[in-house]
Amino acid sequence: MPSKTSWFNKEICMQIIRNMGWVSVVYFLGLVFAVPLKMLMMHTNDEYTYYYQEIINPFSYLFEIQYGLMLIIPVILAIFLFSYLHMKDPADFLHSLPISRKVLFNHYVGMGIVFLTIPILFISCSVFILRSVLDLGGFISIEEILIWTGITWLFTLFIFICAVFVGMMTGMSILQGILTYILLLFPTGILVLGAFNFKYFLHGFSYEYYLNAKVETYSPIFYGALFENKLMSIPAVLLFSGLIIVLYFASQWMYKKRHIEAASSAMAFRTIKPIFIYGVAFCAMLIGGMYFGETQNSTGWLIFGYFAGSLLGYFAAKMIIEKSWRVFGKFKGYLLFAGSVGLLLLLFQIDFTGFEKKIPELSEIKQVYIGNSVYGYQDSDLGHVRYLKKKENIQDILALHKALINEEMETRIENKLYDNIFILYKLDNGKKVVRQYKVPEKNNLSPLLKPIYESKEYKEMIYPVLSLDETKVDKIEVISNGLVNKSASITEQKQILESIAALREDLRSETYEEMTDESQSYSIIELLLNNDDRIRLGWMPDYENFESWLTQNNMIENARVTAEDLSQVWIAPRKDIDQGLLRAYNSDEIIKEFKSKNSVLKVEDKREMEMVLKNSTWSSDGDYVILFVYKNGNNVEIMDLIKNKMPEFIKVHFEK
């Protein structure tokens, strides 16, 4: 007659407590130090009220320690609980007991959950007590303590189950720990690697858009790092709960299926071994491609990165699986992998997805954003994005998009100076089509860009001041760009309205050529609104109406660097100046270098100094270098002369 086995075995539980109970104690002591002890320390501090202003919830107490415990303790616990699986003798002994594998697995997992739960509950109760005793009800609510308890328990349990799941797949404790963290980082890691590598083969792919779409939150490790300021959302609670259930049953199934002989093997299942080998090779290939592609900007180096990375990853994984370095003669599997990857890259080259040539129909488009980068789209003033909605502007953008696709720009990888064009379509069905293109600085797209840039709608999109209710502006600050601390404040309502009107006139009349030239802004114009929002834009040299208004109101001297702030201005051909000195910090050496050159032009006339200021830029590839020497402290500033805006008196001097 078969013997009956209970679902609960007291002896096994006691054995687990004796062997692994210390992990729970360490977790408890760590939480004591991070939360209740910190509460007492802050309360006994004379400035505790000041410190408590920074307390948002219980996570605010030494969050770095709390989060470190959440990431480390569950993994250590899972490793020690199931370490017997990774040693043949203990595995033989435990599996010879008259208890089913399912019940044995549940005992170890159940005790692990208990070890993690008890410290959290004790700390939660102590925080409740201290909240009452120390009279902290105004800083921490009961609801916040309950939320802290729930999130800490759920997230810690999730990390623990992930470590258990990995432990079922491997036969080595050290691999269990390493692979657990790789698994937790994998969602974000593969998205980042994929984004960086797609841009080399998909013309128009906006890797920056996807990298800035909060991909870091796809990794549980990065997501949990936000708990101090952003608690777990309801969808996240449901997702983590669902994953815990799925991983638990998957781990239980693998536990029942794995062979005892798998102890000390890198992978416990034969079917997982090729997945591990080719997975490591693929990820290493992407890392190699990303490194050499980003640092060398060359197709040849990119291919080398793929080859070197995949080769290193493949044979490293083989050595781990076989626990031997004598694997380099087994290259048949690598050839199969390399052939498959080569075919995949070829398919991307011929655009088998149709991604590169896909352009939405005019009838599908609700609105469009266009700019120099994704950052302008994501960092729009006043917290919301502006779009182009007029039919003629959308048609102009579609014409530009077709030209970007049809023309061979040759800027996918090659190391050239280029500009960015970022386009985002919002369609009527709610979907988005995002593209980003690198175009050479010298291109023939100006006729297509000019009507877009000069349109009223586009200017209102990039210049929020054009559509702003000016009565909401409390103050305007004009802060100088330069080595002198100068600023002008406009606070009277009448002057605010007049200055905004002058500025708007300049912005509306600005041409495409003026919007895209290399001119450096004189100052930063900052509008402070009555709702504490701010709008900033650069004061460009072609804003003549705004400059005229400042002059009429006697503010020009404080609003920007003028000729009166300069003691000397020198202009020299770049080729005649020691380039190392241009990056030096010794003002005297730089001034001496300019004075020693026969080709140098010294500008002394104040009117001519103003012309030089107006036509200078921060670019470092111009033919002529400008040295501005300030009166205040003999400070120097080095800039370039804009190539196509050289004043006549400079041309005359250098053409002699």
C-alpha positions in Angstrom: 0.0 0.0 0.0 1.6 3.4 -1.0 2.4 5.7 1.8 0.6 9.1 2.0 2.7 12.2 2.1 1.5 15.4 3.7 1.7 18.8 1.9 3.4 20.1 5.1 6.5 18.6 6.5 7.7 20.1 9.8 11.1 18.6 9.7 11.9 20.1 6.3 10.7 23.5 7.5 12.9 23.3 10.6 15.9 22.3 8.5 15.3 25.2 6.1 15.0 27.6 9.1 18.2 26.4 10.6 20.1 26.7 7.3 18.6 29.8 5.8 16.9 31.7 8.6 19.9 34.0 8.9 19.0 35.6 5.5 15.7 36.7 7.0 17.5 38.1 10.0 19.9 40.1 7.8 17.0 41.5 5.9 15.2 42.5 9.1 18.3 44.2 10.5 18.9 46.0 7.2 15.3 47.3 7.2 15.6 48.3 10.9 18.6 50.5 10.0 17.0 52.0 6.9 13.5 52.9 8.3 12.7 52.9 12.0 16.2 53.7 13.2 16.4 56.5 10.7 13.0 57.8 11.9 14.4 57.9 15.5 17.6 59.6 14.3 15.8 62.3 12.5 13.4 62.9 15.4 16.2 63.4 17.9 17.9 65.8 15.5 17.3 69.5 16.4 16.4 70.2 12.8 14.2 67.2 12.3 11.3 69.3 11.1 13.5 70.6 8.3 14.6 67.1 7.3 11.0 65.8 7.4 10.1 68.3 4.6 11.9 65.9 2.3 9.9 62.8 3.5 7.3 61.9 0.9 6.6 58.3 2.0 8.4 55.5 4.0 10.6 54.9 0.9 12.2 58.3 1.6 14.1 56.9 4.6 17.5 55.8 3.2 15.9 54.5 0.0 19.2 53.5 -1.4 19.6 50.9 1.4 16.0 49.8 1.1 16.2 49.3 -2.6 19.6 47.5 -2.4 18.1 45.1 0.1 15.1 44.5 -2.2 17.4 43.6 -5.1 20.1 41.6 -3.2 18.4 39.7 -0.4 15.8 37.8 -2.5 18.4 36.6 -4.9 20.8 35.5 -2.1 17.8 33.7 -0.5 16.9 31.9 -3.7 20.5 30.8 -4.3 20.9 29.3 -0.8 17.5 27.7 -0.7 18.0 25.8 -3.9 21.8 25.3 -3.6 21.2 21.6 -3.0 20.0 21.3 -6.6 23.5 22.3 -7.8 25.3 19.6 -5.7 24.8 16.0 -6.6 24.9 14.4 -3.1 22.4 16.8 -1.4 20.1 16.5 -4.5 20.2 12.7 -4.3 19.4 12.7 -0.6 16.5 15.2 -0.6 14.9 13.5 -3.7 15.2 10.1 -2.0 12.8 11.2 0.8 9.2 10.0 0.7 7.9 13.3 -0.5 6.9 14.4 -3.9 9.0 16.9 -5.9 6.0 19.3 -6.0 5.6 19.3 -2.2 9.4 19.7 -1.7 9.5 22.6 -4.1 6.5 24.3 -2.4 8.2 23.9 1.0 11.3 25.7 -0.1 9.5 28.4 -2.0 7.0 28.8 0.8 9.7 29.2 3.4 11.4 31.7 1.2 8.2 33.8 1.0 7.9 33.6 4.8 11.5 34.7 5.3 10.8 37.8 3.2 7.4 38.6 4.5 8.1 38.5 8.3 10.7 41.3 8.3 8.5 43.5 6.1 5.5 43.1 8.4 7.6 43.7 11.6 9.0 46.9 10.1 5.6 48.0 8.9 4.2 47.6 12.5 7.2 49.4 14.0 6.6 52.4 11.6 2.9 52.4 12.6 4.0 52.6 16.3 6.7 55.2 15.7 4.3 57.4 13.7 2.0 57.5 16.7 4.7 57.9 19.4 6.7 60.5 17.5 3.6 62.4 16.3 4.5 62.1 12.6 0.9 61.9 11.3 1.5 65.2 9.5 4.3 63.7 7.5 3.4 60.0 6.9 -0.2 58.8 6.5 -1.5 55.3 7.4 -2.3 54.8 3.7 1.3 55.5 2.7 2.6 52.9 5.2 0.2 50.3 3.9 1.3 51.2 0.3 5.0 50.9 1.3 4.3 47.5 2.8 2.5 46.2 -0.2 5.0 47.5 -2.8 8.0 46.3 -0.8 6.5 42.8 -0.4 5.3 42.5 -4.0 8.6 43.7 -5.6 10.8 41.6 -3.2 8.6 38.6 -3.9 8.9 39.2 -7.7 12.7 39.3 -7.5 12.7 36.1 -5.4 10.5 34.2 -7.9 12.7 35.4 -10.8 15.8 34.0 -9.0 14.0 30.7 -8.3 12.9 30.5 -12.0 16.5 31.0 -13.1 17.7 28.5 -10.5 15.6 25.8 -12.1 17.3 26.3 -15.5 20.9 26.2 -14.3 23.0 23.8 -12.3 25.4 26.4 -10.9 24.7 28.8 -8.1 27.0 31.5 -9.4 25.2 31.4 -12.8 21.9 31.6 -11.0 22.8 34.9 -9.5 24.3 36.4 -12.7 21.5 35.2 -15.0 18.9 36.5 -12.6 20.1 40.1 -12.9 20.6 39.7 -16.7 17.0 38.5 -16.9 15.8 41.6 -14.9 17.8 44.0 -17.1 17.1 42.2 -20.4 13.9 44.1 -21.5 15.6 47.5 -21.4 19.0 46.1 -22.5 17.7 44.5 -25.7 15.6 47.5 -26.6 18.6 49.8 -26.2 20.9 47.5 -28.2 18.2 47.1 -30.9 17.6 50.8 -31.2 21.3 51.6 -31.6 21.7 48.9 -34.2 18.5 49.4 -36.2 19.6 52.9 -37.1 22.5 51.5 -39.1 20.2 49.5 -41.4 16.8 51.3 -41.4 17.1 54.7 -43.1 14.9 57.1 -41.1 14.7 55.0 -37.9 14.6 57.4 -34.9 16.6 55.6 -32.3 16.6 58.6 -30.0 12.8 58.6 -30.0 12.6 55.1 -28.7 15.5 55.5 -26.3 13.7 58.5 -24.8 10.3 56.6 -24.5 11.1 55.6 -20.9 12.6 52.3 -22.0 14.4 52.1 -18.7 11.1 51.4 -16.9 10.8 48.2 -18.9 13.4 46.7 -16.7 12.2 45.8 -13.2 15.5 47.0 -11.7 15.2 50.5 -13.2 11.4 50.6 -12.6 11.9 49.9 -8.9 14.6 52.6 -8.6 11.8 55.2 -9.0 9.7 54.0 -6.0 10.9 56.9 -3.8 9.2 59.5 -6.1 6.8 57.4 -8.2 4.9 54.5 -6.6 3.9 51.4 -8.4 0.8 51.9 -10.6 -2.2 49.6 -10.6 -1.4 48.1 -14.0 2.2 47.5 -12.7 0.8 45.8 -9.6 -1.3 43.5 -11.8 1.6 42.8 -14.2 4.0 41.9 -11.3 1.4 39.7 -9.7 0.7 37.9 -13.0 4.4 37.4 -13.6 4.9 36.0 -10.1 2.1 33.4 -10.7 3.4 32.5 -14.2 7.1 32.2 -13.0 6.0 30.2 -10.0 4.2 27.5 -12.0 6.9 27.5 -14.7 9.5 27.0 -12.0 7.5 24.2 -10.4 7.1 22.5 -13.8 10.9 22.7 -14.5 11.7 21.5 -11.0 9.6 18.3 -11.6 11.2 17.8 -15.0 14.9 18.5 -14.3 17.3 15.5 -13.8 19.4 15.2 -10.6 22.4 14.8 -12.9 22.0 18.4 -14.0 23.7 19.4 -10.8 26.9 21.5 -11.5 25.9 21.8 -15.2 25.7 25.3 -16.6 22.2 24.6 -18.1 19.9 22.0 -16.6 18.0 21.3 -19.8 19.4 20.2 -23.1 17.0 22.4 -25.1 18.1 25.6 -23.2 21.8 25.2 -24.1 21.5 26.4 -27.8 19.2 29.2 -26.7 21.8 30.3 -24.2 24.7 30.0 -26.6 23.1 31.8 -29.5 21.5 34.4 -27.2 24.8 35.3 -25.7 26.4 35.5 -29.2 23.6 37.7 -30.5 23.7 40.1 -27.6 27.5 40.3 -27.7 27.2 40.9 -31.5 24.9 43.9 -30.9 27.2 45.3 -28.2 30.2 45.0 -30.5 28.3 46.6 -33.4 27.1 49.4 -31.2 30.5 50.1 -29.8 32.4 50.2 -33.0 29.5 51.8 -34.9 29.3 54.7 -32.5 33.0 55.3 -31.9 34.3 54.8 -35.5 31.3 55.9 -37.7 32.4 53.5 -40.4 30.7 50.6 -42.1 33.9 48.5 -42.0 34.3 49.0 -38.3 30.6 48.2 -37.8 30.9 44.9 -39.5 34.1 44.1 -37.6 32.2 44.9 -34.3 29.5 42.4 -35.3 32.0 39.7 -36.2 34.3 40.2 -33.2 31.3 40.5 -30.7 29.5 37.4 -32.0 32.7 35.3 -32.1 33.6 36.3 -28.6 30.1 35.7 -27.2 29.6 32.4 -29.0 32.8 30.8 -27.8 32.5 32.3 -24.3 29.0 30.7 -24.0 30.4 27.4 -25.3 33.1 27.5 -22.6 30.5 28.1 -19.9 28.3 25.3 -21.2 31.1 22.8 -21.6 33.2 24.1 -18.6 36.3 23.9 -20.8 38.3 26.3 -22.9 38.9 23.6 -25.6 35.9 24.7 -27.7 37.6 26.6 -30.5 37.5 23.7 -32.9 33.7 23.5 -32.7 32.9 26.3 -35.1 30.1 24.6 -37.1 27.4 26.1 -34.9 29.0 29.6 -35.3 28.9 29.3 -39.1 25.2 28.5 -38.9 24.7 31.5 -36.6 26.8 33.9 -38.8 24.9 32.8 -42.0 21.6 33.4 -40.3 22.6 36.9 -39.1 24.1 37.7 -42.5 20.8 36.8 -44.2 18.9 39.0 -41.7 21.2 41.9 -42.4 20.8 41.5 -46.1 17.0 41.5 -45.7 17.3 44.8 -43.8 19.5 46.2 -46.5 16.7 45.6 -49.1 14.1 47.0 -46.7 12.0 43.8 -46.6 9.8 45.4 -44.0 8.9 48.4 -46.2 9.8 50.7 -43.3 12.1 53.0 -45.3 9.6 53.9 -48.1 6.5 54.1 -45.9 4.9 57.5 -46.0 1.4 58.1 -44.6 -1.3 59.4 -46.9 -2.4 63.0 -46.6 -5.9 61.8 -45.8 -4.6 59.7 -42.8 -2.7 62.5 -41.1 -4.2 64.5 -38.3 -1.2 66.6 -37.4 2.6 66.7 -37.8 5.6 67.7 -35.7 8.9 68.6 -37.4 12.1 69.7 -35.8 15.9 69.2 -35.5 15.6 66.4 -32.9 13.3 64.4 -30.7 14.3 66.5 -27.7 12.5 69.6 -29.1 9.4 67.4 -29.3 9.7 66.1 -25.8 10.9 69.3 -24.1 8.4 71.7 -25.5 7.7 74.9 -23.5 4.6 75.1 -21.4 4.5 71.3 -21.1 2.7 70.4 -24.3 3.6 69.7 -27.9 2.6 71.9 -30.8 1.8 70.4 -34.2 1.3 71.6 -37.7 -2.3 71.0 -38.8 -2.8 73.1 -41.9 -3.1 71.1 -45.1 -0.5 73.1 -47.1 2.1 72.6 -44.3 1.4 68.9 -44.1 1.8 68.7 -47.9 5.1 70.5 -47.7 6.4 68.0 -45.1 5.3 65.0 -47.2 7.2 66.5 -50.1 10.2 66.9 -47.9 9.8 63.3 -46.6 9.7 61.9 -50.1 12.9 63.8 -51.0 14.6 62.4 -47.9 13.7 58.9 -49.0 14.6 59.2 -52.7 17.9 61.1 -52.4 20.9 59.1 -51.5 22.2 61.0 -48.5 25.0 58.5 -47.6 24.9 59.5 -44.0 23.8 56.3 -42.3 27.2 55.6 -40.9 29.9 57.6 -42.6 31.7 60.2 -40.5 30.4 63.5 -42.0 29.0 66.8 -40.7 25.3 66.5 -40.8 22.0 68.0 -39.6 19.0 66.1 -38.2 15.4 66.3 -39.4 12.9 64.7 -37.1 9.3 64.1 -38.3 6.4 62.7 -36.2 3.0 62.1 -37.8 -0.1 61.7 -35.7 -2.7 59.8 -37.7 -6.5 59.9 -37.4 -6.5 56.3 -36.0 -4.3 57.4 -33.0 -1.1 55.8 -34.3 2.2 57.6 -34.8 4.7 57.4 -37.6 8.2 58.6 -36.5 11.2 59.2 -38.7 14.6 60.9 -38.3 17.1 61.6 -41.0 20.7 62.7 -41.1 21.3 65.1 -43.9 24.7 66.6 -44.9 25.2 70.2 -43.9 25.5 71.1 -47.6 22.3 69.7 -49.1 19.7 70.7 -51.6 16.7 70.6 -49.3 16.4 74.4 -48.7 13.7 74.9 -51.3 11.6 72.3 -49.5 12.3 73.5 -45.9 11.9 77.2 -46.6 8.1 77.3 -47.0 7.7 75.1 -43.8 10.0 77.2 -41.7 8.5 80.5 -42.8 4.9 79.5 -42.3 3.0 81.2 -39.5 2.0 77.8 -38.0 5.5 76.5 -37.8 6.8 79.7 -36.2 4.0 79.5 -33.6 5.1 75.8 -33.0 8.7 76.7 -32.3 8.1 80.1 -30.7 5.5 79.8 -28.0 5.7 83.6 -27.4 3.7 84.1 -30.7 0.6 82.4 -29.4 1.0 83.3 -25.7 -1.5 85.5 -23.9 0.9 88.4 -23.1 -1.2 89.6 -20.2 -0.1 86.4 -18.3 3.6 87.6 -18.4 4.7 89.0 -15.0 8.3 89.7 -15.9 10.9 89.5 -18.8 14.6 88.9 -18.1 17.2 89.4 -20.8 20.3 87.6 -19.7 23.5 88.2 -21.6 25.6 85.4 -23.2 29.1 86.4 -22.5 31.9 86.7 -19.9 30.2 89.7 -18.2 27.4 89.4 -15.8 24.7 91.5 -17.4 20.9 91.4 -17.5 17.9 93.7 -18.0 14.5 93.3 -16.3 11.2 94.4 -17.8 8.5 94.5 -15.1 6.1 97.3 -16.0 3.0 96.0 -17.8 3.2 98.6 -20.5 6.8 97.8 -21.3 6.2 94.1 -21.2 3.4 94.4 -23.8 5.6 96.7 -26.0 8.7 94.5 -25.9 6.6 91.3 -26.7 5.0 93.1 -29.6 8.5 94.1 -30.9 9.8 90.6 -30.4 6.8 89.1 -32.2 7.3 91.4 -35.2 10.9 90.1 -35.5 9.9 86.4 -35.2 7.1 86.7 -37.8 9.4 88.4 -40.3 12.3 86.1 -39.8 13.4 84.3 -43.0 14.5 80.7 -43.4 18.0 81.8 -44.0 18.1 83.8 -40.8 16.5 80.9 -38.8 19.2 78.5 -40.0 22.4 80.6 -40.1 25.2 80.1 -37.6 24.7 83.3 -35.7 25.2 83.2 -31.9 22.4 84.6 -29.8 23.2 87.8 -27.9 21.3 86.9 -24.9 18.6 84.6 -23.5 15.1 86.1 -23.3 13.1 84.6 -20.4 9.4 85.3 -19.9 8.1 84.5 -16.4 4.4 83.8 -16.4 2.0 84.2 -13.5 1.5 80.5 -13.2 5.3 80.0 -12.5 5.9 78.7 -16.1 8.8 80.1 -18.1 9.4 80.5 -21.8 12.9 80.9 -23.1 14.3 81.9 -26.5 17.5 83.3 -27.8 17.8 86.9 -28.8 19.4 86.7 -32.3 21.3 89.5 -34.0 18.5 89.9 -36.7 15.9 90.8 -34.1 16.1 94.5 -35.0 12.8 95.6 -33.6 13.5 94.1 -30.2 16.9 95.6 -30.1 15.5 99.0 -31.2 13.0 98.9 -28.3 15.7 98.1 -25.8 17.8 101.0 -27.1 14.9 103.4 -26.9 14.2 102.3 -23.3 17.9 102.6 -22.3 18.3 98.9 -21.6 20.6 97.8 -24.4 23.8 98.2 -22.3 22.6 95.8 -19.7 20.9 93.4 -22.1 23.9 92.1 -24.0 27.6 92.3 -24.6 28.4 95.5 -26.5 31.6 97.0 -27.8 31.8 99.0 -24.6 32.5 95.7 -22.7 35.5 94.9 -24.9 39.0 96.3 -24.6 40.4 94.5 -27.7 39.2 92.5 -30.7 41.6 90.5 -32.8 40.8 88.5 -36.0 43.2 86.0 -37.5 43.2 83.2 -40.1 42.7 79.9 -38.2 45.7 78.3 -40.0 48.0 80.9 -38.5 47.0 80.3 -34.8 48.3 77.5 -32.6 45.2 75.4 -32.2 46.4 74.1 -28.8 46.4 77.6 -27.4 42.8 78.1 -28.5 41.8 75.6 -25.8 44.2 77.0 -23.2 43.2 78.7 -20.0 46.0 81.2 -20.0 44.6 84.5 -21.3 48.0 86.2 -21.6 49.4 83.4 -23.7 46.4 83.5 -26.1 46.6 87.3 -26.4 50.4 87.1 -27.0 49.8 84.5 -29.8 47.4 86.8 -31.7 49.6 89.9 -31.3 52.6 88.0 -32.7 51.0 87.2 -36.0 51.5 89.6 -39.0 48.3 88.5 -40.6 46.1 89.5 -37.6 43.5 92.3 -37.8 43.1 94.4 -34.7 39.6 96.0 -34.6 39.5 99.2 -32.6 36.5 101.1 -33.9 33.5 100.5 -31.7 31.1 100.3 -34.7 33.2 97.7 -36.3 33.4 95.8 -33.0 29.6 95.7 -33.0 29.7 94.2 -36.5 32.1 91.5 -35.4 29.9 90.7 -32.4 26.9 90.4 -34.7 28.6 88.0 -37.0 30.4 85.7 -34.6 29.5 82.1 -33.8 30.6 79.2 -31.5 31.4 77.0 -34.4 35.0 75.8 -34.5 35.5 75.1 -38.2 35.6 78.6 -39.7 38.4 80.1 -41.6 38.8 83.0 -39.3 39.1 83.1 -35.5 38.0 86.0 -33.3 39.6 86.9 -30.0 37.4 89.1 -27.7 39.3 90.6 -24.8 37.0 91.9 -22.1 37.7 95.0 -20.0 36.6 93.2 -16.8 39.5 91.1 -15.6 41.2 90.7 -19.0 39.0 87.7 -19.7 39.1 86.4 -23.2 36.6 84.6 -25.4 37.3 82.8 -28.7 34.7 82.5 -31.4 34.5 82.0 -35.2 33.6 84.4 -37.9 30.5 83.3 -39.8 31.7 82.3 -43.3 29.0 83.9 -45.4 28.5 87.1 -43.2 31.9 88.6 -43.2 31.8 92.4 -42.9 33.4 94.3 -45.8 36.2 95.8 -43.8 37.4 92.3 -42.8 37.3 91.1 -46.4 39.4 94.1 -47.5 42.0 93.4 -44.9 42.5 89.8 -45.7 42.3 90.1 -49.4 45.2 92.5 -49.6 
